[in-house]
Amino acid sequence: MKKHKHAPLKAATRAIHAGEPPRHGVDAPVSAEIVRSSTFTFSSSEEMKLWAEGKSKAYIYTRYANPTLAIAERKIASLEGAEAAIVTSSGMAAISHSLLSVLQNGDELISTAQLYGGTYRLMRDVLPRMGITVRHAETSLEGIESLVTPRSKCLYIETPTNPTLRLVDLRKAIAFAKKHQLVSIIDGTFATPFLQRPLALGFDIVVHSVTKALSGHSDLIGGVASGSHKFIDPVRQMVIYLGGCMDPEVAFLLIRGMKTLGVRVERQCENAMRVAKFLEKHPKVERVHYPGLKSHRDHALARKQMSGFGSMLAFDLKGGLPAARRFCDRVELFLLAVSLGGTESLVSLPIYSSHYRMSEAELQRAGVKLGTVRVSIGLEDAADLIQDLQQALN
């Protein structure tokens, strides 16, 4: 990318141009090239020796690094305001590799309780088997000081939360982490780097499922962790050790998808607000969970720490699970599917997807009811989406 003397480029421009190789010249390709090779050559044994000693940044093997992956990583790092990024085979790979780069046997993790179900089950079912204790705090962070022990090593939060769109106060969270010298990790998938910049506030690592809005087309699985070299280099080592690397074909699709991230997020935020306002007035809807609504308990906080309210919302139906199932079976334009952030609008039932195999107490703490429906708003015309919701609810 050419160096400009004018003001720093805006996020939408960086999503297109950041991280790309030089494009000015004869026969320069406009699109990123997919480097499919699993391995890379050296010109001499001396060059290989320098790589082994850490004195060369040459490519050796795609599990370590790859030119196509590097473009995706530089682009996301630019959007996050990070020194470095590492793309992974899935969002859960980004989360697990980041946590394991920080935690070891005997350490303790403090995490908010309202999390994506896969993250929660990792902390509930897997980390304790490794000798890692997990202590859960409320999204309000009330009483979190009582969870700190000499073995506390890391703070993990997710905001906005999946699926009920609660917010964690980023400034309070980072102040707590710095006070107790905890490595701070945040899942910002619902917000995207366009709506929330945690690293600028002092977080150490931000993770995303790039399966979602960053790629935006429901056609790949991937994750990313971003931050300073101090924190991302150990995550990269964990990816090398455990093998959760991204495939070059996936990286190409991610690069292509990110180039429309700005316009997609803007349109999806507008659509989500219109849908949320419609649902809030519907007599069969008990509550709408969308931080853009004044009725949302974290609306003021959302206005303070986000530049938009996102494409995700949830709502609770008065008829509970039977009503929620009837609704999901009757939508026509909306698709009954998990995941989020794509061009198509989706609905899902958290108790059968992200929050399956959770006890009644766990669901209650996560804010999930049997009649909760999660909605991912796409790029369709908002009037068409509302019409489909209307017929399904009626």
Long-range contacts (C-beta under 8 A, 24 or more apart in sequence): 11-79, 11-193, 11-194, 11-262, 12-261, 12-262, 12-263, 14-75, 14-78, 14-79, 15-75, 15-79, 15-258, 15-259, 15-260, 15-261, 15-262, 16-259, 18-74, 18-75, 18-78, 18-79, 19-70, 19-71, 19-72, 19-73, 19-74, 19-75, 19-76, 19-77, 19-78, 19-255, 20-71, 20-75, 21-71, 31-256, 32-68, 32-71, 32-252, 32-255, 32-256, 33-67, 33-68, 34-68, 34-248, 34-249, 34-251, 34-252, 35-66, 35-67, 35-68, 35-248, 36-248, 36-249, 37-62, 37-66, 38-62, 62-245, 62-248, 63-239, 63-240, 63-243, 63-245, 64-240, 64-245, 66-248, 66-251, 68-248, 68-251, 68-252, 68-255, 69-245, 69-246, 69-248, 69-251, 71-251, 71-255, 72-224, 72-246, 72-251, 72-254, 72-255, 72-258, 73-224, 75-255, 75-258, 76-193, 76-208, 76-210, 76-214, 76-224, 76-226, 76-258, 77-226, 79-193, 79-194, 79-258, 79-261, 80-193, 80-197, 80-199, 80-206, 80-226, 81-197, 81-199, 81-200, 82-199, 82-206, 82-226, 82-227, 82-228, 82-232, 83-227, 83-228, 83-229, 83-232, 84-226, 84-227, 84-228, 84-229, 84-232, 84-233, 85-224, 85-225, 85-226, 85-227, 85-232, 86-224, 86-225, 86-232, 86-235, 86-236, 86-239, 87-210, 87-222, 87-223, 87-224, 87-245, 87-246, 87-251, 87-254, 88-222, 88-223, 88-224, 88-225, 88-239, 88-244, 88-245, 88-246, 89-221, 89-222, 89-223, 89-244, 89-245, 89-246, 89-247, 90-209, 90-211, 90-221, 90-222, 90-223, 90-244, 91-118, 91-189, 91-207, 91-208, 91-209, 91-210, 91-211, 91-212, 91-221, 91-222, 91-223, 92-118, 92-119, 92-122, 92-209, 92-223, 93-223, 93-239, 93-244, 94-207, 94-208, 94-209, 94-223, 94-224, 94-225, 95-119, 95-122, 95-187, 95-207, 95-223, 96-122, 96-126, 96-244, 97-225, 97-235, 97-238, 97-239, 97-242, 97-244, 98-185, 98-205, 98-207, 98-225, 98-235, 98-238, 99-127, 99-154, 99-156, 99-185, 100-238, 100-242, 101-231, 101-234, 101-235, 101-237, 101-238, 102-153, 102-154, 102-183, 102-185, 102-234, 103-127, 103-130, 103-132, 103-153, 103-154, 104-130, 104-131, 104-132, 105-130, 105-131, 105-132, 106-131, 106-132, 106-151, 107-131, 107-132, 107-133, 107-151, 107-152, 107-153, 107-154, 108-132, 108-133, 108-134, 108-135, 108-149, 108-151, 108-152, 108-153, 109-133, 109-134, 109-135, 109-152, 109-153, 109-154, 109-155, 109-156, 110-134, 110-135, 110-136, 110-137, 110-144, 110-147, 110-148, 110-152, 110-154, 110-155, 110-156, 110-182, 111-135, 111-136, 111-137, 111-155, 111-156, 111-157, 112-136, 112-137, 112-138, 112-139, 112-141, 112-156, 112-157, 112-158, 112-159, 112-161, 112-168, 113-137, 113-138, 113-139, 113-365, 113-366, 114-139, 114-158, 114-161, 114-162, 114-164, 114-166, 114-365, 114-366, 114-367, 115-158, 115-161, 115-162, 115-187, 115-366, 116-158, 116-162, 116-187, 116-189, 116-354, 117-162, 117-350, 117-353, 117-354, 117-355, 117-356, 117-358, 117-366, 118-354, 119-156, 119-158, 119-187, 120-355, 120-358, 120-362, 120-366, 121-357, 136-365, 139-166, 139-167, 139-168, 140-169, 141-168, 141-169, 141-172, 141-173, 141-176, 144-176, 145-176, 148-180, 152-180, 152-182, 153-182, 153-183, 154-182, 154-183, 154-184, 154-185, 155-182, 155-183, 155-184, 155-185, 156-185, 156-186, 156-187, 157-184, 157-185, 157-186, 157-187, 158-186, 158-187, 158-189, 158-190, 159-186, 159-187, 159-188, 159-190, 159-191, 159-196, 160-190, 160-191, 160-291, 160-302, 160-310, 160-312, 161-190, 161-367, 162-189, 162-190, 162-312, 162-354, 162-374, 163-289, 163-312, 163-314, 163-350, 163-354, 163-355, 163-368, 163-372, 163-374, 164-289, 164-314, 164-366, 164-367, 164-368, 164-372, 165-190, 165-289, 165-290, 165-291, 165-296, 165-298, 165-310, 165-312, 165-313, 165-314, 166-289, 166-297, 166-298, 166-367, 167-291, 167-298, 167-301, 167-302, 167-305, 167-306, 169-301, 169-305, 170-196, 170-198, 170-201, 170-203, 170-305, 171-201, 171-305, 174-201, 174-202, 174-203, 177-202, 177-203, 177-204, 178-202, 183-231, 189-213, 189-341, 190-310, 190-312, 190-340, 191-306, 191-310, 192-261, 192-265, 192-310, 192-341, 194-261, 194-262, 194-265, 194-307, 194-308, 195-265, 195-269, 195-306, 195-307, 195-308, 195-309, 195-310, 196-305, 196-306, 196-307, 199-226, 199-227, 203-227, 204-228, 204-231, 205-231, 205-232, 205-235, 210-254, 211-339, 211-341, 212-339, 212-340, 212-341, 212-342, 213-261, 213-264, 213-265, 213-268, 213-311, 213-340, 213-341, 214-254, 214-257, 214-258, 214-261, 214-341, 215-253, 215-254, 215-257, 215-258, 215-341, 216-257, 216-258, 216-260, 216-261, 216-264, 216-341, 216-342, 216-343, 217-253, 217-257, 217-342, 217-343, 218-339, 218-342, 218-343, 218-344, 219-253, 220-250, 220-253, 220-254, 220-257, 221-250, 222-246, 222-250, 222-251, 222-254, 264-343, 264-379, 265-308, 265-311, 266-308, 267-379, 268-310, 268-311, 268-377, 268-378, 268-379, 269-308, 269-309, 269-310, 269-311, 270-382, 271-311, 271-345, 271-377, 271-378, 271-379, 271-380, 271-382, 271-385, 272-309, 272-310, 272-311, 272-312, 272-313, 272-377, 273-309, 274-382, 274-385, 274-386, 275-313, 275-375, 275-377, 275-382, 275-385, 275-386, 275-389, 276-313, 278-386, 278-389, 278-390, 279-313, 279-315, 279-389, 282-389, 282-393, 284-317, 284-318, 284-319, 284-323, 284-393, 285-315, 285-316, 285-317, 285-318, 285-393, 286-315, 286-316, 286-317, 286-318, 286-371, 287-315, 287-316, 288-313, 288-314, 288-315, 289-313, 289-314, 289-315, 289-316, 289-367, 290-314, 311-340, 311-341, 311-376, 311-377, 311-378, 312-340, 312-374, 312-375, 312-376, 312-377, 313-374, 313-375, 313-377, 314-350, 314-372, 314-373, 314-374, 314-375, 315-372, 315-373, 315-375, 316-369, 316-371, 316-372, 316-373, 317-371, 317-373, 318-371, 319-371, 320-369, 320-370, 320-371, 321-349, 321-351, 321-370, 321-371, 323-371, 324-349, 324-370, 324-371, 324-372, 324-373, 325-349, 327-373, 327-392, 327-393, 328-373, 330-391, 330-392, 331-388, 331-389, 331-392, 332-388, 332-391, 332-392, 333-380, 333-384, 333-385, 333-387, 333-388, 334-375, 334-385, 334-388, 334-389, 334-392, 339-376, 340-374, 340-376, 341-376, 342-376, 342-378, 343-378, 343-379, 344-378, 344-380, 345-375, 345-376, 345-377, 345-378, 345-380, 345-385, 346-375, 346-376, 346-378, 347-373, 347-374, 347-375, 347-376, 348-373, 348-374, 349-373, 349-374, 350-374
